[in-house]
Amino acid sequence: MQTLPGNREASFSNGGTTSAALTTARMQERAIGLVLLLDLIFLTPVVAVAWFANSALLLSDAFDYLNCIAFNLISYIILRRIRLGRTAHYEYGADKHEVIGGLISSCLMLVSAIGMVWWTVGRLFRPEPLETMFSYVGVAFQCVCLGLSVWLWRRNRRIAQATSGPIMEAAWRGNRADAIQCASVIVALALTLWLRPYAWSIYIDPVCALIALIYPTGSILAHLRRSLGDLMDKTLEEELQFKILRRLARHFHQYDAFHRIKSRRAGRRVFIDIYLGFDGERRISEVTGLIDQIRVGLAEDIPGAEVNVIVSRADLEKAPAAAKS
């Protein structure tokens, strides 16, 4: 009969799947690579049309393109390193690389939003008329960009839901912000051109630019808050902690001591460490059977969780306490 070893603790875990991580990284790399390619193709025409149209919205959109290119380039490099396996020095995975990439992207988007606010407020105090011909070109060009942004938004959101990666989460939110901005640009330019006989129509362009900033800025701040929580190894949400406690409560009479639970997030992965105590006379097969039940149950409750159960001999822990008393 095999019983628990005399050492204080032993660990039982369900490790991650390397092939699944590589498949996820490859899918994300292709998605981000496509967005990066489209941004590079559209950058020059967007800048040219914005400059000649003299539109605050078009110029802010061109500035946003530069931020998107920087974010997508950083994200592409990170995902490529993960796919090529250049993360051997990170035994808990390279998910924090993705968190940092998402954090950098959100910071760039926030800087872009602040710059857009500064620019449009300045245009409110110093309004300038738009160049008619290039404004019509800008409307047509923004219609094309709107269609692409909506398509990328839906596509990247599906990939983010399938992979739960912070980079893809930031990417589809960025695509959504781009779609909202394109729609705002189209409406603002169309109204300005339609109402150009009226002197007050020159204020439509900067006012619509300010309105378009409200929703994307809130989305960026929400993602920044989540990314900082992941980067600081924030413990799991209360709802998930209750799921862990409920699972342990179902097996309450099958272990002899409960010490603590440690949990954290690393990008899309969840790590749970459970410390339990067992009597030294218990069979190893009995203990491992219980641990397998706990791990399987938590995998159903919290998909993607990597559970590590650390067991110790409860009788050895009680002995010193009894000697002191």
C-alpha positions in Angstrom: 0.0 0.0 0.0 1.4 3.4 -1.0 0.8 6.2 1.4 1.7 9.9 1.3 5.5 10.6 1.5 7.0 12.0 4.7 7.9 15.3 3.1 5.7 18.3 4.0 4.2 19.0 0.5 3.6 17.4 -2.9 2.2 19.0 -6.0 -0.3 17.7 -8.5 -1.2 19.9 -11.5 -2.8 19.9 -14.9 -0.4 21.6 -17.2 -1.3 23.6 -20.3 -1.3 22.4 -23.9 1.6 23.8 -26.0 0.0 22.9 -29.3 -3.2 24.7 -28.4 -1.2 27.8 -27.4 0.7 27.7 -30.7 -2.5 27.4 -32.7 -4.0 30.3 -30.9 -0.9 32.5 -31.4 -0.9 31.6 -35.2 -4.6 32.6 -35.5 -4.0 35.9 -33.7 -0.8 36.6 -35.6 -2.6 36.3 -39.0 -5.5 38.5 -37.8 -3.2 41.2 -36.5 -1.0 40.9 -39.6 -4.0 41.5 -41.9 -5.0 44.6 -39.9 -1.4 45.9 -40.0 -1.2 45.4 -43.8 -4.5 47.3 -44.4 -3.4 50.2 -42.1 -0.2 50.6 -44.1 -2.0 50.5 -47.4 -4.6 53.1 -46.3 -2.3 55.5 -44.4 -0.9 57.6 -47.3 -4.3 58.2 -49.0 -5.9 59.1 -45.6 -3.2 61.6 -44.8 -3.3 63.2 -48.3 -7.1 63.5 -48.3 -7.2 64.9 -44.8 -4.5 67.5 -45.5 -6.2 68.8 -48.7 -9.7 68.7 -47.3 -8.7 70.7 -44.2 -11.0 68.6 -42.0 -10.4 68.2 -38.2 -12.1 64.8 -38.3 -10.0 63.5 -41.2 -6.8 64.7 -39.7 -7.6 63.1 -36.4 -8.4 59.9 -38.3 -5.0 60.0 -40.0 -3.3 60.5 -36.6 -5.3 57.5 -35.3 -3.9 55.4 -38.2 -0.4 56.0 -36.9 -1.3 54.8 -33.5 -3.0 51.7 -34.9 0.1 50.9 -37.0 2.3 51.2 -33.9 0.0 48.9 -31.8 -0.4 46.3 -34.5 3.3 46.2 -35.2 4.1 45.6 -31.5 1.3 43.0 -31.3 2.5 41.2 -34.4 6.1 41.0 -33.0 4.9 39.6 -29.7 2.6 37.0 -31.3 5.3 36.0 -33.7 7.7 35.4 -30.8 5.1 33.2 -29.1 4.4 31.2 -32.2 8.1 30.6 -32.9 8.6 29.4 -29.4 11.0 32.2 -28.3 9.5 32.2 -24.8 11.5 29.3 -23.2 12.5 31.5 -20.3 8.9 32.0 -19.2 7.7 28.8 -17.6 4.2 30.2 -16.8 3.7 31.1 -20.5 4.2 34.4 -22.4 0.7 35.7 -21.8 2.0 38.8 -20.0 3.7 39.8 -23.3 0.1 40.0 -24.7 -1.1 42.0 -21.7 1.8 44.5 -22.1 1.0 44.7 -25.8 -2.6 45.4 -25.1 -1.6 47.9 -22.4 0.7 49.8 -24.8 -2.0 49.9 -27.5 -4.6 51.3 -25.0 -2.1 54.0 -23.9 -1.5 54.9 -27.6 -5.2 55.1 -28.2 -5.7 57.2 -25.1 -2.9 59.6 -26.2 -4.6 59.7 -29.7 -8.0 60.6 -28.1 -6.4 63.4 -26.0 -4.7 64.7 -29.1 -8.0 64.6 -31.0 -9.8 66.5 -28.2 -7.1 69.2 -28.2 -7.2 69.6 -31.9 -11.0 69.7 -32.2 -11.4 72.2 -29.3 -8.9 74.4 -31.1 -11.0 74.2 -34.2 -14.0 75.3 -32.3 -12.3 78.5 -31.4 -10.7 78.9 -34.8 -13.1 77.4 -37.3 -12.0 77.0 -40.9 -14.0 76.1 -44.0 -13.5 72.7 -45.6 -12.2 72.2 -49.1 -15.3 71.1 -51.1 -13.8 68.7 -53.7 -11.5 66.8 -51.3 -14.3 66.7 -48.7 -16.4 64.7 -51.2 -13.4 62.4 -51.8 -13.1 62.1 -48.0 -16.7 61.0 -47.7 -16.3 58.3 -50.4 -13.0 57.1 -48.9 -14.5 57.0 -45.4 -17.4 54.8 -46.6 -14.8 52.3 -47.8 -13.0 52.5 -44.5 -16.3 52.1 -42.6 -17.1 48.8 -44.4 -13.6 47.5 -43.7 -13.7 48.5 -40.0 -17.0 46.8 -39.4 -15.8 43.6 -41.1 -12.6 43.6 -39.1 -14.5 44.4 -35.9 -16.8 41.4 -36.3 -14.0 39.1 -37.5 -11.5 40.0 -34.7 -14.3 39.9 -32.1 -15.0 36.3 -33.0 -11.3 35.4 -32.8 -11.0 37.2 -29.4 -14.0 35.2 -28.1 -12.3 32.0 -29.3 -8.9 32.7 -28.0 -9.5 35.2 -25.1 -6.3 37.0 -25.8 -5.8 40.6 -24.5 -4.2 41.7 -27.8 -7.2 40.5 -29.8 -9.5 42.1 -27.2 -7.7 45.5 -27.7 -7.8 44.9 -31.5 -11.5 44.4 -31.9 -12.3 47.3 -29.6 -9.9 49.4 -31.7 -11.8 48.3 -34.9 -15.1 49.2 -33.2 -13.7 52.6 -32.4 -12.5 53.0 -36.0 -16.0 52.1 -37.3 -17.7 54.7 -35.0 -15.1 57.3 -36.0 -15.6 56.6 -39.8 -19.4 56.9 -39.4 -19.0 60.2 -37.5 -16.6 61.5 -40.2 -19.1 60.6 -42.9 -22.0 62.3 -41.1 -20.0 65.4 -40.2 -18.6 65.9 -43.7 -22.0 65.3 -45.4 -23.8 67.8 -43.1 -21.0 70.4 -43.6 -21.2 70.1 -47.3 -25.0 70.1 -47.4 -25.3 73.1 -45.1 -22.3 75.0 -46.3 -24.4 78.1 -47.4 -24.9 78.7 -43.6 -22.1 80.4 -41.7 -22.5 78.2 -38.6 -21.9 74.9 -40.7 -18.2 75.3 -40.1 -18.7 74.2 -36.5 -20.3 70.9 -37.4 -16.9 69.3 -38.2 -15.3 69.9 -34.8 -18.5 69.3 -32.8 -19.0 65.8 -34.4 -15.4 65.0 -33.7 -15.9 65.7 -30.0 -19.0 63.6 -29.9 -17.2 60.7 -31.6 -14.6 60.6 -28.8 -17.0 59.9 -25.9 -17.6 56.2 -26.5 -14.1 55.1 -27.7 -12.4 56.8 -24.8 -14.6 55.0 -22.3 -13.8 51.7 -24.0 -10.1 52.4 -23.9 -10.2 53.3 -20.2 -12.1 50.1 -19.4 -9.5 48.0 -21.2 -6.6 49.9 -19.5 -8.2 49.0 -16.1 -8.4 45.3 -17.0 -4.9 45.2 -18.4 -3.4 46.7 -15.3 -5.2 44.1 -13.2 -3.8 41.3 -15.2 -0.3 42.8 -15.1 -0.4 43.1 -11.3 -1.5 39.5 -10.9 -4.8 40.5 -9.5 -6.7 37.7 -7.9 -9.8 36.2 -9.6 -13.1 37.8 -9.5 -15.4 37.1 -6.5 -17.8 35.1 -8.7 -15.0 32.7 -9.7 -13.7 32.4 -6.1 -17.1 31.3 -5.1 -17.0 28.6 -7.7 -13.7 27.3 -6.3 -15.1 27.2 -2.8 -18.3 25.5 -3.9 -16.3 22.8 -5.6 -14.1 22.2 -2.5 -17.2 22.2 -0.3 -18.6 19.2 -2.3 -15.5 17.2 -1.2 -15.3 18.6 2.3 -15.3 15.2 4.1 -12.6 13.8 1.7 -9.6 15.9 2.9 -8.4 16.5 6.4 -7.2 20.1 6.3 -7.8 23.2 4.1 -5.0 25.8 4.2 -5.6 28.4 1.5 -6.3 29.2 -2.2 -4.0 31.4 -4.4 -5.3 32.5 -7.8 -4.1 34.9 -10.5 -4.5 35.7 -14.2 -1.7 35.8 -16.7 -3.2 37.2 -19.9 -6.0 34.7 -21.0 -4.8 32.0 -18.6 -6.0 31.4 -15.1 -3.8 29.8 -12.4 -5.3 28.3 -9.3 -3.2 26.9 -6.4 -5.1 24.9 -3.7 -3.4 23.8 -0.5 -5.0 20.8 1.1 -3.9 18.5 4.0 -4.3 14.7 4.2 -3.6 12.1 6.8 -0.3 10.3 6.2 -2.0 6.9 6.2 -4.2 7.7 3.2 -3.4 5.9 0.0 -1.8 7.9 -2.8 -4.4 6.4 -5.2 -7.2 7.7 -3.0 -5.7 11.2 -2.7 -4.9 11.5 -6.4 -8.4 10.3 -7.3 -9.9 13.2 -5.2 -7.5 15.7 -6.7 -8.5 14.6 -10.2 -12.1 15.1 -9.3 -11.4 18.6 -8.0 -9.4 19.5 -11.2 -12.0 18.1 -13.6 -14.8 19.9 -11.7 -12.9 23.3 -11.7 -12.1 22.8 -15.4 -15.9 22.7 -16.0 -16.6 25.6 -13.7 -13.7 27.8 -15.0 -12.8 26.9 -18.6 -9.0 27.3 -19.3 -8.0 27.2 -15.6 -4.7 25.5 -14.8 -5.2 23.9 -11.3 -2.3 23.1 -9.1 -3.1 21.1 -5.9 -0.4 21.2 -3.2 -1.0 18.5 -0.6 0.7 18.1 2.8 0.5 15.6 5.7 -2.0 16.9 8.2 -0.7 14.6 10.9 2.8 16.0 10.6 1.4 19.6 11.0 -0.6 18.7 14.1 2.3 17.0 15.8 4.4 20.2 16.5 1.3 22.0 17.7 0.5 19.1 20.1 4.1 19.2 21.4 3.9 22.9 22.2 0.7 22.5 24.1 
